């Protein structure tokens, strides 16, 4: 019995020593992710009672070692090649060797029907703030693979998808009904079961034929140019794909058709005048499509998500005054980015657009607003020019006619909430219904502060229309209120000059 125990202990020691020994001899595997740093190994957290930190460091030391990585590769290769089914925390097998990105099915990727109109409205509000400064801002969505190929999920994966497919159908119905400006790449990636493949089987991204269709869609949007139908492949290429290699860490590859002749001949002859002064904000879909995008956009600037310098890179790109900005996102991240992520008013894109807009607005020659252009709601006038609000104070302002309307507002407040400007707009596509204030058309102007001074300019289509300014949300007091309006000349849409 003692011999058996010793043998068991020896085997356990070998299994424990093998990855750690390989780590000491060879170092971390080049394919390792979430590498353990020296700072983590020397952190005082290793000595705290909470063992979660120690467990995480130990797990990564073992799995990122050469032996640990080889074990992961062997297991996943067996699952994929021999047993024909992979199911990890990030990848799951569909039918016929197709792989799908599992986090895409998370319930938090689903969109509430109540929040969808507001989020879609934000697109138009961002576009309005940009357009007032001469920027043609457009948003595009790269559909998730399971949305394009639900037939490849198979019964096992379909049970995991949850609300994802219904959400994808519902928000697209709202986009069509509202006449939204959103560029949905699913419009050209829908398929019949006999279509040539548009996505890679073992990757989250579209293949080269998918890129051809995306290029054609963007050419129609920007130039009104129609490219030829699906071209004939000019050859084949082999690629190591993200789910097989980056996530599962196997050494498998996938072969797909390439369309070099299409880019060299058809696209170059059809697209005579490329779009210049273009900034593209993107994730991996457009990063892998730069050779195709180059057929339409002349030397565009690219700013990618995920970088620690994303905000600085975006500010630098805007400093060159691009006339066109195309913002693309994979579907599973798009709505979060709009509402709370990189596109939100108080995040990178929103801040950059508002800064440029304010700089333009302060060029405006303004004068004090007339009393007949102003309506105060839920505000009672106190002594010495103060106003008191018990809740939901609103200032309705009639903008000037005759160009791009400008607005300057300054005051002092003792409330903590941010100020916001609501644009009266329509999102439901019903021409007979009046425009109303909606949550999505709220421009969040600033964080809380005692002294506030705002300047904003809007596109010419807002000339003579009413906007609503909320100095704060709840109860509070404001003083020194000054509201000034004016106009700037209309921009020439062809050159974005006055």
Phi, psi and omega in degrees: 000317179297323178297318179297318179298318178296320179296317178298315180297322180294315178300316180299318181296322179296314180297325179284320185285330185301307179294320180292322177295316179295328177294318181292323185279314188254346184082186181293145176294138181301334181272004185294146174244156180053055184298142176284128182262162178297326178298322178291320182292336181253008182290145176293344179296339178297340183257003181277160180297332180288115184269003179297319180297312180298318180298319181294316179296316180296318180298317181288327175299318181287310185290331181272359176286159178306316179293318179298318179292322177297321178296318179296315179299316182297313181299311183291327176294318176299314180301316186282314187273322186264306184274342174075018179209128179241135177212092178247187179291341184241338184229140176220145182277137169260215180273152170056037178080007177286143178242144180231149182278110190295320179301341178295340182271000184300141179303333181286354174273353180276152186247127177292134177303332181285329183273340184302312180300321180294318181293319178293327176296326180299326177304313183289326178292317176298319179296322180294315179298322179288316184298328181295341179254007178093012180261126171273097183262129178226148177245141175227151182240130173266114185293143175296151187303320182291337177286324179282323185235061177296336180289345180266000181290319184080161185297325182294314182285326179305325179293336180274340189294327178064231186275359189302310185291322178293320177300316180299319178292319187291314183291332177289326174298320179295320179300313181294317182295325183276346186067036182297151178279357182302134175269109181260112183291347175296337180301331180248001180250001174297150187219157165264162185295343179264000180294154168295149185295143179247345177238156175282140184296325187245026182221159178277352191254164174287159177268191184292328176292323173300320178296323178301315181291323178296316178301317179298319179295315180293326177296321177293319182295313188272326186239350186069019183265132178258123177274175183288165173299180182309126183281174176272136180301145178259000179165193179227155176221157179244136184222143171275120191265163190293317183288323179287316189262313184285321185264304180282340177064029173276176181249022180283156177229169179227138179263140181213161182282146176241160189226053180298322180298324179297315181292320184286329186250293187296306184298319183292329180278329181280323183262094184278316184243102181290155177284127179255172178053055186245131171247128179244118176259126197208166167244206192292335181298310180284333176299324180274001184242016186298327180294326178283318180297331180295340178288340183250322185251130182273112176047058180290156171270140181242133173231120186258145175293164170092344180281146176293343180253020185305310181300313180295321179297320180292317178299319180295319179296321179290335180295342177270008175055060177294142178273338180232137175228122178246119183250115181247147176211145170297148187302319186294343179250353192297310187288326174296317181298324180291318189269322185224351184262218190299335184267350184297160185300325183259017176243191195306303184292315180300316180297316181297317180292317180293324178296314179297319180296317180297318178302320178290319183295328182284355171278351188281138175275110186245161176218164183301141181288146177280155182297328181283354177258010189224135175225126178257132177236140179059029176229124177250135184281129178258213181268152174054043174072021177265155177231137180248141179230130174275342179165147176054054176290140181223141175236112181265126189235128174270120183283159180288156175268159167100031178151208175275113185289137179247153181218130174238128179226130175222148180187172172244143183219151175254008180271158183267337187289156178288161172268156182209150175244126179260131175262129179281120186208172180239138178232355187269355178073012181262106185294338183275350181267142180288154175292144181225167175278128180232154185302322182295335182266022176270125175263112181279114192272320184196163174280176182297152178179155181291308181258127183231138182215112185243147172221130180213145175238145182239160179298162185299335181292348175269002181301130179077001182264169181263143171234163180240128179249126176253108181297329174193175186269310189265205178288155179170183180227139174230154181214167180063032183291125175225127181235125181232145179228162179186193179218152170247156179299151177293141179280144171284115185296337182283326185239352184059036175240167181288000000 
